[in-house]
Amino acid sequence: MRDDVGQHTGAAPDLEAGARRKTVALEFDLPQHRIDEAETRALWPNRLITDYLDDAVARHPDKTAVVAHAAAGGTTLRKSYRQLAQASLRAASRLAALGVGKGDVVSLQLPNRWEFIALYVACGRLGAVCNPLLPVYRSRELRYMLSHAESTVLFIPASFRGFDYVPMVDALRDELPRLRHVIVLDRAADGPADGMFDDANCEASEIAALDRLSRPHANDLAEVLFTSGTTGQPKGVMHTHNTLCSVVREYARALGLDGDDIVLQSSPIAHQAGLLHGVVMPLMLGGGVVLQDVWDADVALGLIEAHQATHIHAATPFLADLAESAALARHDIGSLRRFVCAGAPIPRALARRAAERLRIDVMSSFGMSEIGTATCTRRDDPPERIFGTDGGPFRGIELRIVDEVGRPVAAGTEGRLQLRGMSLFVGYLKRPDLGNIDGEGWFDSGDLARLDAHGYVRITGRSKDLIIRGGQNVPVVEIEEQLFRHPAVSEVAIVGIPDERLGERACAFAVLRPGARLSFEEMVQFLKEAGTATPYLPERLEVIGEMPRTASGKLQKFRLREMATRNTDRRKERSSMTEVSITADFDQPAEAVWAVVRDFCNVDRWLPGIERVEAEDGGRRRRIVLPDGKVVIEQEVARDEAAMTLTYVVLDSPMPFTDYRSTMAVERAGRGCTVRWSASLVPLVAEDRVARLVGGLYRGGLKALADFLAAPTAR
């Protein structure tokens, strides 16, 4: 562990001296009438996370509290409740010595590591405000978030997934005057240099000093968590101990979870869902959690088997990956009883398929950083509710659907989803104007939804995702559900793109199954055969390698809209492109010329830095992907008795090359052959890798062909 203020000695620190430092007062909105209602209805537990940990230690000190699996090296580490409690006490002692006290913000940009849990508990003991930060955040996000939260301490890993965090944070220090300490965790070290996470028994003087600090109140601020950016600029969501613990308690009660349950936590615990279900809930129940720092479905199946995991709460892609994993047959996952799917409406076909393949209960839920997991289906619900809704609310949470002017609507009518209740957040940090909470406590979620007669909700889209085509609302989720049933489709999302005449048109983005193909015409025909009305049909299809998502798996439709708009602009640019064709005769046999064409027009030769090549159809078709998936090129080879053809299509590129096609055909002509080259001429930009590819294919490939075979007579 590295700390920019130097190493600490093993002597007990002066906690009270540190705690006397002035802290930042974070203002939040918790009116007295809300406190009174929660007390009257016994909705809040009025306990701290430290109370639950202390209870667990008293009941079963040697029970495994956390298992942490690290992808780097494939190592697994266990901590008992006794060890976790001692480590959290030691961390609290060290943080207090650094001057951290009630109201100070401690930021944790850590992957799924056991130290995160120890630090979360330590913050709760001191009354400090925990600020989880996703490991994927970089300078732009950190600059804003650390400054906005006025963080005093930041914990980071030395490196994670090949990224070095120290240089990034060092470059930001001058812009963050309130950030007093940056502490770097190094998993490779023999042990923390300053003993911050030493799980040996704390010294009596350290415990006594902590005991003399004023105990935080359950209505004090516990967390500032920035929204994950599915709609744009993140907002700092503030929660108290009571708002967080109350929703976890009701979630566990409704689903029948207890201290015998073991959670597999593969989605980031720096996200609200991961924090609630992978950190807070296991501690409250006295159960266990298995942390996986890098998602890999095959590894996850092994962890379920090895540690007898019983429960998973994660986004749709995690469920799909588990159900489709080739390793499923090799592992006994009989301990796993349920998977609660969240983050986006779950396709019904996926839920049914996963439930059958994994032999578990698949449940659907809805939640937000602002209120936690608010709804969930129940095990004894009929199939139409389990697979056709996002569940009913937990005790202490209310839902309603309103129209565009805020009037409640009848059951089954689509409108804006509003929520209120025990776990509702207490405001956005320094942005009270963005709260969207009316005088009766109703929070406007920004989602479109329907409520059925039983009070179960079905999310139909974000209000910003609404597509209005020619004055008619397009039922986006229903069309996505139908298109997901196509055998070629692995993932699908539909967004609106601006249109001068109709206002908006629908564009479908699809990720296809390995080896599958789907044309626009095939998509339309499939939807028509399913009874989709013509005005609801998507008017464009974009096939992409993967969906843009947050680290927790939430789909970022605003990025798809950006991609669709960008591609629309490119199509306009390409409308004036010139189609050209060149024909040349050669005396050499077609097979000899074809061999040269295949060699010199090979993309591997002209395009360095290829990330991966995906071969399909016995190698006849290849998909070439450049780093970060920024450029995707498809190469297809075809041959018959008359000709041999090599075609390149640029499927995706940041430059105006998407849909660009180049074809080189070698046709047999007596003893010789004819070479036909056709393409769309586009502006070549020297810095662009695709431009180098195109230029190389034309100038290098054809010149080499001519030099090798002798100059042809072009016509």
FINUMI-941815 format. One record per residue (C-alpha): x negated, y negated, z negated. Coordinates in steps of 0.2 Angstrom, whole numbers, plus 2048, in hexadecimal, padded with zeros to 3 digits. Example, Ala and Ser with C-alpha at 12.3 -4.5 7.8 and 13.67 -1.06 7.14 Angstrom:
// residues 2
px	py	pz
7C2	816	7D9
7BC	805	7DC
//
This chain:
// residues 715
px	py	pz
800	800	800
7FA	7EF	804
7FF	7DF	7FC
7F9	7CE	802
7F7	7C8	7F0
7EB	7D6	7EC
7EC	7E6	7E2
7F4	7E7	7D1
7EC	7F0	7C2
7F4	7FE	7B9
7F7	7F3	7A9
809	7EF	7A6
80E	7DE	7AF
815	7CF	7A6
827	7D1	7AD
82F	7C3	7A3
822	7B7	7A9
826	7BC	7BB
839	7BC	7B8
838	7AA	7B2
834	7A4	7C4
842	79A	7CC
84C	7A4	7D8
857	79F	7E7
86A	79D	7E3
873	7A6	7F1
885	7A0	7F1
892	7AC	7F5
8A5	7AC	7F4
8AD	7B7	7E7
8BD	7AE	7E0
8C4	7B2	7CF
8D4	7B8	7D6
8CB	7C6	7E0
8C2	7CB	7D0
8D2	7CC	7C6
8DB	7D6	7D3
8CC	7E3	7D4
8CC	7E4	7C1
8DF	7E6	7C0
8DF	7F4	7CD
8CF	7FC	7C7
8C7	7FB	7D8
8B6	7F6	7D3
8AB	802	7C9
8A2	7F3	7C0
891	7FD	7C0
880	7FB	7C8
877	807	7D2
86B	809	7C4
879	810	7B9
87C	81E	7C5
86A	822	7C7
868	823	7B4
877	82E	7B2
870	83A	7BF
85F	83B	7B6
868	83E	7A6
872	84D	7AE
865	855	7B9
854	84D	7B8
84C	85A	7C3
859	85B	7D0
853	856	7E2
859	844	7E5
851	841	7F6
848	84A	803
83E	83F	810
839	847	820
82C	83D	82B
82C	840	83D
819	83B	83D
811	84B	838
821	854	834
81F	852	822
82C	854	815
82C	84C	803
837	84F	7F4
83C	844	7E5
846	84A	7D6
851	83E	7CD
845	83C	7C0
837	838	7CC
842	82C	7D5
847	823	7C5
836	821	7C0
830	81A	7D1
83E	80E	7D1
83A	808	7BF
828	806	7C4
82D	7FC	7D4
838	7F1	7CA
82A	7ED	7BE
81E	7E9	7CC
82B	7DE	7D5
82E	7D5	7C5
81B	7D2	7C3
81C	7CA	7D4
829	7BE	7CE
838	7C6	7D5
847	7C3	7CB
85A	7C1	7CC
860	7BA	7DC
84F	7BC	7E5
850	7C4	7F6
845	7D4	7F9
845	7D9	80B
842	7EB	810
83D	7EF	822
83A	801	81F
840	811	829
848	81F	81F
83C	821	811
83F	826	7FF
836	816	7FA
845	80C	801
850	814	7F4
844	811	7E6
843	7FE	7EB
856	7FD	7ED
858	803	7DB
84A	7F8	7D5
853	7E8	7DD
863	7ED	7D4
85A	7EF	7C4
853	7DD	7C5
862	7D5	7CD
858	7D1	7DD
861	7D1	7ED
85C	7DF	7F9
85B	7DB	80B
859	7EA	816
852	7E7	827
852	7F3	836
841	7FA	83B
844	7F5	84D
844	7E3	849
836	7D9	850
82F	7C7	84E
83F	7BE	855
84B	7C7	849
83F	7C6	83A
83B	7B4	83C
84E	7B0	83B
853	7BC	82E
845	7BA	822
846	7A7	823
859	7A7	822
859	7B2	812
84A	7A9	80B
842	7BA	807
835	7BA	7F9
82E	7CC	7FC
82D	7D6	80B
82A	7E9	80C
824	7F0	81D
81C	800	823
80A	7FF	829
811	807	839
820	810	83F
823	818	850
813	811	857
816	7FF	852
80B	7F6	846
815	7EB	83B
807	7E1	832
801	7D7	841
813	7D2	845
816	7CC	833
805	7C4	831
809	7B9	840
819	7B3	838
813	7AF	827
810	79C	82A
822	79B	82F
829	7A3	81F
823	798	811
82F	7A1	804
828	7B2	808
81B	7B4	7FA
817	7C7	7FC
816	7D3	80A
813	7E5	804
80E	7F2	811
812	804	80E
806	811	815
80C	822	815
7FB	829	81A
7F3	823	80A
7F0	82F	7FB
7FA	824	7F0
800	812	7EF
7F1	808	7EA
7FA	7FE	7DD
806	80C	7D6
816	803	7DB
81E	814	7DF
815	81E	7D2
823	82B	7CC
819	82F	7BC
822	829	7AC
821	816	7AA
818	80F	79B
823	80A	78C
81E	7F8	78E
824	7F7	7A0
835	7FF	79B
837	7F3	78C
833	7E4	797
840	7E9	7A4
84D	7EC	796
84A	7DA	790
84F	7D3	7A1
861	7CE	7A2
86C	7DB	7AA
874	7D7	7BB
886	7D6	7BC
890	7E2	7C8
897	7D2	7D0
886	7CB	7D3
87F	7CB	7E5
877	7DB	7E9
874	7DB	7FC
871	7D0	80B
872	7DA	81B
871	7D3	82C
87E	7D9	839
876	7E4	846
879	7D9	855
887	7E1	85F
88E	7D0	863
87F	7C4	862
877	7BA	854
876	7C4	844
87F	7BE	834
879	7C1	822
887	7CC	81A
887	7CA	807
88E	7D7	7FB
88E	7DA	7E8
88B	7EA	7DF
89E	7EC	7DD
8A3	7E9	7EF
896	7F6	7F4
899	803	7E7
8AC	802	7E8
8AD	808	7FA
8A1	816	7F7
8AB	81C	7E9
8BB	81D	7F3
8B3	824	802
8AC	833	7F7
8BC	835	7EF
8C6	836	7FF
8BA	842	807
8B8	84D	7F8
8A5	84A	7F6
89C	84D	7E6
88B	850	7DE
889	861	7E7
889	858	7F8
879	855	801
879	847	80F
86E	848	81E
86A	836	822
863	834	833
869	822	838
860	814	830
863	811	81D
85F	7FE	821
870	7FE	82A
880	7FC	81F
887	80D	823
876	815	820
874	80C	80F
885	810	809
885	822	80D
873	827	80D
86D	81D	7FD
87C	816	7F3
887	825	7F4
87B	833	7F0
875	829	7E0
887	826	7DB
88C	838	7DD
87C	83F	7D6
87A	849	7E6
86C	84A	7F2
866	842	803
85B	848	810
853	839	819
84D	83B	82C
843	82C	832
844	830	844
853	837	84C
850	848	855
85F	854	856
855	864	856
84C	85E	846
85C	859	83E
863	86A	840
854	871	838
855	865	829
868	869	827
863	87C	826
854	879	81B
85C	86E	80E
86E	873	80F
875	863	814
888	861	813
88D	850	819
888	844	827
88E	832	82B
887	82B	83B
88C	824	84C
892	82E	85B
882	831	863
87B	83B	854
88A	846	855
889	849	868
876	84D	866
879	85A	859
887	862	862
87D	863	872
86D	868	86B
865	878	872
85E	87B	861
86F	87E	859
86F	891	85C
85E	892	853
864	88A	842
871	88F	835
87A	87F	831
888	887	827
885	87B	819
88B	86C	823
89D	869	820
8A1	858	828
89B	84B	833
8A3	83A	831
8A1	831	842
8A0	81E	841
89A	80F	84B
8A6	810	85A
8B6	819	85F
8B1	82B	861
8B6	833	871
8C3	840	86D
8BC	84D	879
8AB	84B	870
8B2	84D	85F
8BB	85D	863
8AC	864	86C
8A1	860	85E
8AD	867	851
8AD	877	85A
89B	879	85E
895	874	84C
8A3	87C	843
8A6	86D	838
8B3	860	834
8B0	851	83F
8B8	841	838
8BA	830	840
8B8	820	836
8B7	80D	838
8AC	801	82F
8A2	7F1	82F
894	7EA	826
8A0	7DD	81F
8AB	7EB	816
8A2	7FB	817
8AB	80B	81D
8BD	805	81C
8C6	814	824
8C4	826	827
8CE	835	82D
8D1	843	820
8CE	856	821
8E0	85A	820
8E6	84D	82D
8EE	855	83D
8E3	856	84C
8EB	847	855
8E6	83C	846
8D4	843	844
8D0	842	857
8DC	834	85C
8D9	827	84E
8CB	81F	844
8D3	823	834
8DD	81C	826
8D7	80F	819
8D0	814	808
8D8	80F	7F8
8D5	7FD	7F5
8D4	7F8	807
8E2	7F1	812
8E4	7F0	825
8EF	7E6	830
8F1	7E2	843
8F5	7D0	848
8F8	7C8	858
8EF	7B9	860
8F7	7AD	854
8F5	7B7	844
906	7BF	843
907	7D2	83D
90D	7DD	84C
917	7ED	84C
90F	7FE	84A
907	804	85B
904	7F2	861
8F2	7ED	865
8EC	7DE	85D
8DE	7D7	852
8D9	7E2	843
8D8	7D9	833
8D2	7E1	822
8D1	7DC	810
8CD	7E5	800
8C1	7EA	7F2
8B2	7EC	7FD
8B3	7DC	808
8A3	7D2	808
8A1	7C2	7FF
89C	7B7	80E
88E	7B4	81B
87E	7AE	814
87E	79B	816
88C	79C	823
89D	79A	819
8A4	793	829
8A3	7A5	832
8AC	7AF	824
8BC	7B1	82E
8C6	7B4	81E
8D7	7AC	81C
8DF	7A6	80C
8E7	7B7	809
8D6	7C0	80A
8D8	7C7	81B
8C8	7C9	825
8C9	7C8	838
8BE	7D7	83E
8BD	7D1	850
8C3	7E2	855
8D3	7E7	85F
8DD	7F5	858
8ED	7FE	856
8F5	805	845
900	814	846
90F	817	83B
904	820	82E
8F8	811	82D
8EA	819	837
8E0	80E	842
8DA	810	853
8CD	804	859
8D0	7FF	86B
8C1	7F3	86D
8B9	7E3	868
8C3	7D3	86B
8B3	7CE	875
8B4	7DE	87E
8C6	7DB	884
8C8	7DB	897
8D5	7D1	89F
8D7	7D4	8B1
8E3	7C9	8BB
8EC	7C5	8AB
8EE	7D7	8A6
8E5	7DF	897
8DA	7EF	89C
8DB	7FD	88E
8C9	7FF	88D
8C7	80C	880
8D5	817	889
8CB	816	89A
8BB	81A	891
8C3	829	889
8C9	82F	899
8B9	82D	8A2
8AF	835	894
8B9	845	899
8B0	846	8AA
8A4	854	8A9
895	84A	8B0
897	83C	8A3
88D	83D	892
891	82B	88C
89C	81D	894
8A0	80B	890
8AB	7FE	899
8A8	7EC	899
8AF	7DC	8A2
8A6	7D2	8AF
8AB	7C1	8B4
8B5	7BF	8C5
8BA	7AF	8CD
8CB	7B6	8D3
8D0	7C2	8C5
8C7	7BA	8B6
8BF	7CB	8B2
8BC	7DC	8BA
8B8	7EC	8B1
8A6	7F4	8B3
8A3	806	8AC
892	80A	8A6
88E	81D	8A5
880	828	89F
881	838	8A8
87D	84A	8A2
86C	851	8A8
86D	856	8BA
87F	84E	8BD
884	841	8CA
893	836	8CA
897	82A	8D8
8A3	81B	8D7
8AF	824	8E2
8AF	833	8D8
8B2	829	8C8
8C1	820	8CF
8C8	831	8D6
8C6	839	8C5
8CF	82B	8BC
8DD	82A	8C9
8E0	83D	8C7
8E2	83A	8B4
8EF	82E	8B7
8E6	81E	8B5
8EF	80E	8BC
8E6	806	8CA
8E4	7F5	8C1
8DB	7FE	8B3
8CE	806	8BE
8BC	800	8BC
8B6	7F7	8CB
8A4	7FB	8C9
89A	809	8C2
888	807	8BB
87F	817	8B7
871	814	8AA
865	81F	8A1
86B	81A	88F
877	80F	887
870	7FF	87E
873	802	86B
86E	7FC	85A
863	806	850
872	80D	847
87A	813	857
886	805	85A
889	801	86C
884	7F0	871
891	7EC	87F
88B	7DA	880
87B	7E1	887
885	7EB	894
88F	7DB	899
87E	7D2	89B
878	7E1	8A6
888	7E1	8B0
887	7CE	8B3
875	7CF	8B8
878	7DD	8C4
887	7D3	8CB
87B	7C4	8CF
86F	7D0	8D7
87C	7D7	8E2
880	7C5	8E8
86E	7C3	8EB
86D	7D3	8F5
87C	7CF	900
871	7C5	90C
863	7D3	90D
85E	7DA	91E
860	7EC	921
851	7F1	92C
84C	801	935
83C	806	93D
839	816	948
829	81D	94E
824	82C	958
816	838	954
80E	846	95D
809	850	94E
815	85E	948
823	858	93C
81C	863	92D
80B	85A	92E
813	849	92F
81F	84E	921
810	853	916
808	842	918
818	839	915
81B	843	905
80A	83F	8FF
808	82D	903
81A	828	8FE
819	831	8ED
81E	824	8E0
811	82C	8D4
803	825	8DF
80A	814	8E1
811	810	8D0
806	812	8C1
80D	812	8AF
81B	81E	8B2
823	823	8A1
82B	833	8A6
832	83C	8B6
842	846	8B4
843	854	8C2
854	85B	8C7
85A	867	8D4
84A	871	8D4
840	862	8D7
849	85C	8E6
84F	84D	8DC
844	843	8D0
848	834	8C4
839	829	8C1
83A	81E	8B1
82E	810	8AD
82A	80B	89B
839	805	891
844	80B	89E
843	7FA	8A7
841	802	8B8
84A	812	8BE
846	819	8CF
84E	829	8D6
845	833	8E4
84E	840	8EE
847	84C	8FB
852	854	908
84E	860	916
857	86A	923
853	871	934
854	860	93D
84B	854	930
842	851	920
847	842	916
840	839	907
84B	82C	8FF
847	820	8F0
855	816	8E7
851	809	8DA
85F	80D	8CD
85A	7FF	8C0
84E	7F1	8C0
84C	7E0	8B8
848	7D9	8C9
854	7D8	8D8
851	7EA	8DD
85F	7F4	8D6
868	7FE	8E3
859	7FB	8EF
857	80B	8FA
849	810	905
84A	820	911
83C	828	91A
842	836	926
837	841	931
841	849	93F
83B	857	94A
839	852	95C
832	860	967
820	863	962
81F	852	959
82B	848	94E
833	838	94C
831	82E	93B
840	822	937
83D	816	929
84C	80B	923
84E	800	914
855	7F0	90D
849	7E2	90E
847	7D9	8FD
83C	7CB	8F6
82C	7D2	8F0
825	7CB	8DF
813	7CF	8DD
814	7D2	8CA
823	7DE	8CA
81F	7F0	8CA
82D	7F4	8D6
826	7E8	8E2
815	7F1	8E1
81E	801	8E4
828	7FA	8F3
818	7F2	8FA
80E	801	8F8
81A	80D	900
81C	801	90F
80A	7FA	912
800	808	90A
80B	817	90F
80E	813	921
7FD	80D	924
7F6	81D	91D
802	827	928
7FD	81D	937
7EA	81F	933
7EB	831	930
7F6	836	93F
7F0	829	94C
7F9	819	950
80B	81D	956
815	814	963
822	80A	95A
832	805	962
//
